[in-house]
Structure formats: structure tokens, C-alpha cells
Amino acid sequence: MMGVMNAIQILVMPSIVTTVKQIGKSGRKVKVVENNPVLDTVVLGNCLDVMANMADNSVDLVVTDPPFGIVNRESQGLRNLDKGSADVVTVDINQWLPEVLRVLGDGSFYSFCGLNQISEIYNTLVDNGMAVRFGAWKKTNPSPMNGDKIWLFGLQPIIYGKTRGATFNEHCSTLLFESKVVRGVPHPTPKSVEIVTKLILTSTNEGDIVFDPFMGSGTTALAALSCGRRFYGCDINEDYITLTNERINKVRSWPPQLEMEL
Ligand SMILES: C[S@@+](CC[C@H](N)C(=O)[O-])C[C@H]1O[C@@H](n2cnc3c(N)ncnc32)[C@H](O)[C@@H]1O
């Protein structure tokens, strides 16, 4: 019992993430973890405060999914979905993205995003010297809401940027995915563990560190765990940190594919 309690405790005070770079056997630059008690945990907090405690160039990959700020909105008399606080913008892109790119340094960045966020994220990635591509998740079972009045919202944009030296383990592939909307996870906007796992496998190697500043239900953490990567992340909502810890603990105590099927 005590062990379980310890495992699902919520870390509120993040410690400093310290890494150094060295040249690996292959000649590739690798980020090496030093003195880092917070890896493979999620912490409760505003991502700006959490990142303020992280060193430059301390993670290999960012996979994230900020609040879009458009889903809850009413438009032209159409019924609107209610995503609650998960859709409320608490920090602007021009506040969190430069910080994300600072802690990333050399590496890759993916973000699910709203249509309203694409240009600002694109411009910031390009201004930071990244090569950028767009992708999308085609939802095979989109919400039928307003289906008799307008086209369904079946495409979720994904934006990707990479620095010159970042890992890329794919060949001639597009950033396009088809999968179902995730149901049965008590969070309003969970993403697909399978899609995020694919992104992680493409842009990291075993043992690399994946960071998500808007962790939600813990999709990025689960995906990282399932393929032998380290992770770190945060969410501003305590319920979602508890949910992430519960999902992580199931994966740690059961074969990962059981969780992947949920
Ligand atoms: C779109 S959801 C992420 C969903 C996640 N990708 C998943 O698969 O469950 C955005 C999350 O960001 C969190 N959030 C909002 N503002 C935040 C902030 N300033 N710092 C950290 N997390 C924040 C919300 O609580 C919400 O869970």
C-alpha cells in the first residue's frame, strides 16, 4: 500500500533537469542525464514555472498539445463541444513556445494544435531555424455534432519542426495518421497513444528524453514508456496529474500492450 501511495504522489516542486552533451559511439551528439531525480515523472504546475527550472538543451524531443481556446466557443448558432478547462488558454504561444525551444535545443518538436495556432507556431519554429512540416490526424469516428448543418471536424492538425542534427528514423513517410477518437479516458481531449508512439520512435533513440509541457491524461508519458524512452512533463490541473500517474502505474505493472488497447 505504501509503495502505491509513493508511486502516485504528486510532485509539486520540480527539481532542476541537468544534462550535458557528449559524442556517442556513433559520433552522434547525445544528451546525457546527470543528477536528475525528476525523470520519468509528471509534476503539477504551470509549464512556464516548470520550464524555468530546466536547463537549456536538456531534452531530445517535445511532443505536446496545448489548449486550443476554440473548441468551447459558440459559432453561428451551431452547438459547441464542452472541453472544460482543457480548452482554456492559460499561457500564450509566444510565452511557452520560446521556452520549449530553449529546453529542447537540438531536437524535434511536435504539437497537436488548433487551426488558429498554426501560423504563430510555424513562424516561431522557422524563426528558430527549424525545418517545418505539417501533418494531421484523420479521425475515423469524429463527433457527429452539427453533422446536418456543416462538415464534421475530422482533421486534427499536427505541426513538426526539427533542427539539423535531430534524430529521424523514418524514410519517405508523410506525417499523416488515421485513427479513432480515444474514448474511455477521463480527460476531455486525450490523443492517441499509438500516434504519439510513432512520433517518438521516429524522432528519438532508446533512452532519449521526451518532454510534454501540457501532459493532460499522460499520453506522451505512456507512449515514451512503451518504447523505452525517458519522459518528463507537467499539467496545471491536479486531477490530470493523478490520472497520468494512474495510467503510468498500470503500464509499469502490466505488459505495455494491455494499456495500448484501452
Ligand atoms: C489539450 S490538453 C492535452 C491533452 C493530452 N495531449 C492528452 O492526450 O491527454 C491540454 C492540457 O494542458 C493543461 N494546461 C493548460 N494550461 C497549462 C499550463 N499553463 N501549464 C501546464 N498545463 C496546462 C490542461 O490542464 C490540459 O490538460
The ligand as a Gaussian input file, in Angstrom:
#p B3LYP/6-31G(d) Opt

LIG

0 1
 C       -5.285000      19.655000     -24.961000
 S       -4.972000      19.112000     -23.343000
 C       -3.654000      17.914000     -23.538000
 C       -4.201000      16.533000     -23.767000
 C       -3.124000      15.467000     -23.849000
 N       -2.365000      15.573000     -25.063000
 C       -3.715000      14.063000     -23.740000
 O       -3.505000      13.224000     -24.638000
 O       -4.406000      13.812000     -22.756000
 C       -4.130000      20.482000     -22.669000
 C       -3.723000      20.316000     -21.216000
 O       -2.942000      21.450000     -20.846000
 C       -3.184000      21.718000     -19.482000
 N       -2.733000      23.118000     -19.243000
 C       -3.368000      24.259000     -19.554000
 N       -2.601000      25.315000     -19.268000
 C       -1.441000      24.828000     -18.746000
 C       -0.247000      25.424000     -18.257000
 N       -0.095000      26.762000     -18.242000
 N        0.762000      24.625000     -17.829000
 C        0.603000      23.276000     -17.834000
 N       -0.503000      22.658000     -18.277000
 C       -1.519000      23.418000     -18.732000
 C       -4.673000      21.460000     -19.304000
 O       -4.995000      21.169000     -17.954000
 C       -4.900000      20.267000     -20.249000
 O       -4.860000      19.030000     -19.555000

